[in-house]
Amino acid sequence: MAVAADISPQSYYIQHHLVHLNNIGEKQSAVANFSVINYDSLIWSVLMGVIVLFFLWRAASRVTTGVPGRFQVAVEMLVDMVEDQAKGIVANEQSRRFVSPLALTIFLWIILMNTLDLVPVDLMPWILKVTGLGAAPGDPVYYHRILPTADLNITMGMSLGVLLLMLYYGIKIKNPGGFVKELFSAPFHGHGIGAIILAPANLLMNLIEYAAKTVSLGMRLFGNMFAGELVFMLIALLGGAWTGFNGMSLGLGIGHILAGTVWAIFHILIVLLQGFIFMMLTLVYIGQAHEGH
């Protein structure tokens, strides 16, 4: 594999693993380019979503009135956990009929996508190389990233979905007129001429609030998973430094195994925590849409 003369093999290794399988065949250069489609992120996120839906459908179809099996008990515990959280945040029972299943789906979906980060960094490239799909530049799948939540497009897309739900429930609960009125009359309340003077500031504050919630929700998940992916790549470089049975190679090899094991165990907590945080913030934001300032 050819390496550019101005970068080290280690830098090239990491840069290569950070390029998506997309429709332009190279790394996206612009911060925002809506013509670029990351096929790998779409494929893996949709696949994980289908698995989650199948998992929940399977659990629902196997519900029995007698003594439940372990699978049913585990799913019921998850459902009860999410429902308890939703009850404490979203007071409207009618809204919870949709919001609670949505929160459960988001929780499991993000966990499943995050878990892909535990797949060895070089496993997919090795499989693609063996199959001849990614052995050299120009091959169909030479670039490939397996972790959807390390792609800002995916996490921001999910957070934009939450934003639409916030707007939907805000309009539904407060009526269109009440929703628009609140945009101009809160959080700085005024009367008479004071209300008119404060209206532009109130609108700006509310728009900033919606934007901040959306950006922070997507960036938080992306930042944590992207950082975890980078750590796994750096650990993989320890094993990649193997040059034979000598002291340095053996030391780096042992360090690779130990560091990879420790980080993988710790990363399991991050995988679960990030899924729970995204779910909870989704509930909080939708719950706030039901309330007035």
C-alpha positions, -999 to +999 in steps of 0.1 A: +000+000+000+015+033-011+020+059+016+022+096+008+057+110+013+047+138+035+030+117+062+041+088+084+027+053+079+009+057+113-008+089+102-018+073+069-032+043+087-055+065+108-065+088+080-074+058+058-096+044+085-114+077+089-126+079+053-161+068+046-174+047+017-192+075-002-202+086-036-171+107-042-145+079-034-124+101-012-124+120+021-149+149+022-129+181+021-156+206+030-172+208+065-206+207+050-212+191+016-248+179+010-239+161-022-218+135-003-236+103+008-218+081+033-231+047+022-214+028+050-230+049+077-264+045+061-261+007+056-249+000+091-274+023+108-303+010+089-292-026+095-290-020+133-324-003+132-339-033+114-323-056+141-338-035+169-373-036+153-371-073+147-359-078+184-389-058+197-413-075+173-400-109+183-405-100+220-440-087+214-450-118+194-437-142+221-455-126+251-473-152+272-497-149+301-481-177+320-446-179+334-424-156+312-391-168+298-358-150+304-361-131+270-395-118+278-384-108+314-354-089+300-375-070+275-402-062+301-375-048+324-363-025+296-399-014+288-406-007+324-374+012+329-381+035+299-418+039+309-408+049+344-385+075+330-411+088+306-437+091+333-415+114+353-407+136+324-437+136+300-469+142+320-493+139+290-504+102+289-516+104+253-481+117+242-464+089+262-482+063+240-458+073+212-429+088+231-422+058+254-419+033+225-398+059+206-375+063+235-370+026+239-363+022+202-338+051+203-321+036+233-316+001+218-308+015+183-280+037+196-266+010+218-265-014+189-248+012+166-223+021+193-215-016+199-201-018+164-171+002+178-161-030+196-155-048+163-117-050+158-105-020+138-089-041+110-114-069+108-136-053+081-106-041+061-092-076+063-125-092+051-128-067+023-092-074+013-097-112+013-128-108-008-110-085-032-134-056-026-110-034-008-075-046-015-062-014-033-072+022-040-100+022-066-117-010-054-154-008-046-151-008-008-115+003-003-128+029+022-152+017+049-162+028+084-183+005+104-194+029+133-224+050+123-224+072+154-189+084+147-204+100+116-218+135+124-243+131+096-260+103+115-260+119+149-272+153+137-298+136+116-312+119+147-311+152+167-329+169+139-356+143+142-359+151+179-361+188+170-391+181+147-408+162+175-402+192+199-418+215+174-447+191+167-456+186+203-451+223+211-476+232+183-500+203+193-501+210+230-501+248+228-520+252+195-503+271+166-513+305+180-501+297+215-468+283+202-460+313+181-471+337+209-447+319+233-418+324+208-423+362+211-434+365+247-410+342+266-387+340+285-387+378+290-423+387+298-435+422+293-468+442+290-479+467+265-451+485+247-426+464+268-438+432+252-433+446+218-398+458+226-388+424+241-404+404+213-373+403+190-350+393+219-375+366+230-376+352+194-338+352+192-335+335+226-360+307+216-343+301+183-309+299+200-324+274+225-338+251+198-305+253+179-284+247+210-304+216+220-302+201+185-265+207+180-255+196+215-276+165+213-259+153+180-224+166+188-223+149+223-230+114+208-207+120+179-178+134+200-178+105+224-180+078+198-155+095+175-130+098+203-135+061+213-129+051+177-096+070+176-084+054+208-090+019+192-070+030+162-041+042+183-042+009+202-042-010+169-010+008+160+008-010+189+001-043+173+009-030+139+045-022+150+053-059+152+087-066+135+094-101+148+102-118+181+123-091+197+119-072+230+103-041+216+078-060+194+068-083+223+064-053+246+042-035+221+022-066+214+015-072+251+006-036+255-017-038+225-036-067+241-038-052+275-047-017+264-073-031+239-089-053+265-090-025+292-104+001+268-130-023+253-143-031+288-144+006+297-159+014+263-189-009+270-199+016+297-196+045+272-217+026+247-245+021+272-242+055+288-244+074+255-275+055+245-291+063+278-281+100+277-295+104+242-328+087+252-331+108+284-324+141+266-350+131+240-376+126+267-365+159+285-367+180+253-401+165+243-413+170+279-402+206+278-422+211+246-453+203+266-446+230+291-446+268+289-418+291+300 
